[in-house]
Amino acid sequence: MTHAGPDTDTVADGTARPSAAGSPADPAPEEKAQGRRSRRVEPSALGAGTAGDEEPAPRARRRPSVPLVPVLAGLLVLLLAAATWLALPWFRGDAGSPVRTDSYVEVLQAARSGIVDLTSFDALTIDDDIEQVRRVATGDLRDESLAQLQDRRQELVDAQAVVQTEVVGAGVVSAGEDTGTVLLVIQSTQQSTAAPQAQVLRYRIQVELVRQDGRWLLSGISGR
């Protein structure tokens, strides 16, 4: 039996050959590392400067991460505080304010309900609608509205006319002891046999009110 020395391997035919550690086909670890480094592309080959001249690539500027919910909540608090401060003269009834707190709600409610009663009617209930005008209006406004409805009463009945009014926006301009002014946005839905398909129209109007015998009545209407 043939024994291999420490630097040889034994093959099947008994011939000794150099071991893998000493074989020229298997370079030393240092040579392997040198070979890997030599295969790397140097910056100079790509037209770049030396390592000392290279500047680091600029980092992408990161936007600060701010939670939206706390920010929006804080903004809402500020807006509410500002709105409250601006509205204080109205609710306190300061001398310089055109709105009295004890008249504000009554004027607003009278304007909203009064304009609906004044401008809504149905051919089936036209007589009741005419009486309703008498109750919510006064002065020239009442007289003119009644005259128009009475003059066109039969025409409205024949056409089966229906007009429904809805208040979609309201704001008190002034509210004194006996007078008030309110801006309204109203939506009128009109239908008749001449126009079976309902027509929807919107108007901006200013309503004047006066207090008579403890009741707020509509005294004037103008377009805005």
C-alpha positions in Angstrom: 0.0 0.0 0.0 1.3 3.4 -0.9 1.1 6.2 1.7 0.7 9.8 0.7 2.8 12.4 2.3 1.4 15.5 3.9 1.7 17.5 0.6 0.3 14.9 -1.9 -3.0 13.3 -2.7 -3.3 9.7 -3.9 -5.4 9.0 -7.0 -6.9 5.7 -8.0 -3.9 4.5 -10.0 -1.6 5.1 -7.1 0.1 8.1 -8.6 0.8 10.9 -6.3 -0.1 14.5 -7.3 0.4 17.8 -5.5 -2.3 18.6 -2.9 -5.0 21.3 -3.5 -3.3 23.7 -1.1 -0.1 23.7 -3.2 -1.6 23.4 -6.7 -0.9 26.4 -9.0 -4.5 26.0 -10.3 -5.8 27.0 -6.8 -4.2 30.4 -5.9 -3.7 31.5 -2.3 -6.6 33.3 -0.5 -4.6 36.6 -0.8 -4.3 36.1 -4.6 -8.0 35.4 -4.8 -8.8 38.6 -3.0 -6.4 40.5 -5.2 -8.0 39.1 -8.3 -11.5 40.1 -7.2 -10.2 43.6 -6.5 -8.6 43.8 -9.9 -11.9 43.0 -11.6 -13.6 46.0 -10.0 -14.1 49.1 -12.2 -12.1 52.0 -10.8 -13.8 55.4 -10.6 -11.1 56.8 -12.9 -12.2 54.5 -15.6 -15.7 56.0 -15.6 -14.3 59.6 -15.8 -14.8 60.2 -12.1 -12.2 62.0 -9.9 -10.0 60.5 -7.3 -11.4 59.2 -4.1 -10.4 62.4 -2.4 -12.2 64.6 -5.0 -15.4 62.7 -4.9 -18.4 64.4 -3.3 -21.1 62.4 -1.6 -24.4 62.3 -3.5 -26.8 64.8 -2.1 -29.4 63.2 0.2 -33.0 63.5 -0.7 -34.5 66.2 1.4 -37.1 64.6 3.7 -40.2 66.5 4.6 -41.0 66.6 8.3 -43.6 64.1 9.1 -46.5 65.9 10.9 -49.6 64.1 12.1 -52.6 65.6 10.3 -55.2 65.0 12.9 -53.6 67.1 15.7 -52.8 69.9 13.3 -56.4 70.0 11.9 -57.8 69.8 15.5 -55.6 72.7 16.5 -56.6 74.7 13.5 -60.3 74.0 14.2 -59.9 75.3 17.8 -58.3 78.5 16.5 -61.0 79.1 14.0 -63.7 78.5 16.5 -62.1 80.8 19.0 -61.8 83.5 16.3 -65.4 83.1 15.2 -66.6 83.3 18.8 -64.6 86.5 19.4 -66.0 88.1 16.2 -69.5 87.1 17.1 -69.4 88.4 20.7 -70.8 91.9 19.9 -73.8 90.3 18.2 -74.6 87.9 21.1 -73.8 90.4 23.8 -76.1 93.0 22.2 -73.4 95.7 22.3 -74.4 99.3 21.6 -72.5 99.2 18.3 -74.2 96.1 17.1 -77.3 96.3 14.8 -78.6 93.0 16.3 -80.3 92.7 19.7 -80.0 89.3 21.3 -83.6 89.5 22.5 -84.9 90.0 19.0 -82.5 87.9 16.9 -84.3 84.6 17.1 -87.8 86.0 16.8 -86.8 88.0 13.7 -85.1 85.1 12.0 -88.0 82.7 12.7 -90.6 85.1 11.5 -88.7 85.8 8.3 -88.2 82.1 7.5 -91.8 81.0 8.2 -93.4 84.2 6.8 -91.7 84.0 3.4 -92.8 80.4 3.0 -96.4 81.3 3.7 -96.3 84.3 1.5 -94.9 82.7 -1.6 -96.3 79.1 -1.4 -99.8 78.2 -2.6 -101.8 75.3 -4.1 -104.7 75.6 -6.5 -106.6 73.2 -4.2 -106.2 75.4 -1.1 -105.9 78.8 -2.7 -108.5 80.5 -0.4 -106.6 79.3 2.7 -103.3 80.5 1.1 -104.8 84.0 0.6 -105.8 84.1 4.3 -102.3 83.1 5.3 -100.9 86.1 3.4 -103.2 88.3 5.5 -101.7 86.8 8.7 -98.0 87.1 7.9 -97.7 90.4 6.0 -98.6 94.0 6.6 -98.7 97.3 4.8 -98.1 97.6 1.1 -96.6 94.1 0.9 -99.8 92.5 2.2 -102.1 94.6 -0.1 -100.1 94.0 -3.2 -99.7 90.2 -2.6 -103.4 89.8 -1.9 -104.4 91.8 -5.0 -102.2 89.6 -7.2 -103.5 86.4 -5.8 -107.2 87.4 -6.0 -106.8 88.8 -9.6 -105.2 85.5 -10.8 -107.1 83.2 -8.6 -109.2 81.5 -11.3 -106.2 81.3 -13.6 -104.2 79.5 -10.9 -107.1 77.1 -10.3 -107.6 76.3 -14.0 -103.8 75.6 -14.4 -103.7 73.6 -11.2 -100.7 75.6 -10.2 -98.6 74.6 -7.2 -95.7 76.6 -5.8 -93.7 75.3 -2.9 -91.0 77.5 -1.3 -88.1 76.3 0.9 -85.6 78.5 2.7 -82.1 77.2 2.0 -80.1 80.0 3.6 -80.7 82.8 6.1 -78.8 85.6 7.9 -79.9 88.4 10.1 -78.7 91.8 9.0 -80.3 93.8 11.8 -82.7 93.1 14.6 -84.0 96.0 16.6 -86.8 96.5 19.1 -89.5 96.9 16.5 -87.8 96.4 13.1 -85.6 93.7 11.5 -83.9 92.9 8.2 -83.0 89.3 7.1 -81.3 88.0 4.0 -82.8 84.8 2.6 -81.9 82.3 -0.1 -85.1 80.6 -1.2 -85.8 77.7 -3.5 -89.1 77.7 -5.4 -90.6 74.6 -7.0 -93.3 75.5 -9.5 -95.6 73.1 -11.4 -98.8 73.4 -13.4 -100.7 71.8 -16.3 -98.8 74.2 -18.7 -95.5 73.0 -17.3 -96.0 69.4 -15.9 -92.3 69.1 -15.3 -91.4 70.9 -12.1 -89.2 74.0 -12.4 -86.8 74.7 -9.5 -85.6 78.3 -9.1 -83.5 80.0 -6.5 -83.7 83.6 -5.4 -81.7 85.9 -3.1 -84.0 88.3 -1.3 -84.0 90.8 1.5 -87.0 90.8 3.9 -88.0 93.7 6.1 -90.0 93.0 9.2 -91.9 95.2 11.7 -93.4 94.2 15.1 -97.1 95.0 15.5 -99.1 94.0 18.5 -96.2 91.7 19.7 -96.0 89.9 16.3 -93.3 90.1 13.7 -94.8 90.7 10.2 -93.3 90.9 6.8 -93.4 94.5 5.5 -91.2 94.5 2.4 -89.3 92.3 0.0 -86.5 93.2 -2.4 -84.2 91.2 -4.7 -80.5 91.0 -3.9 
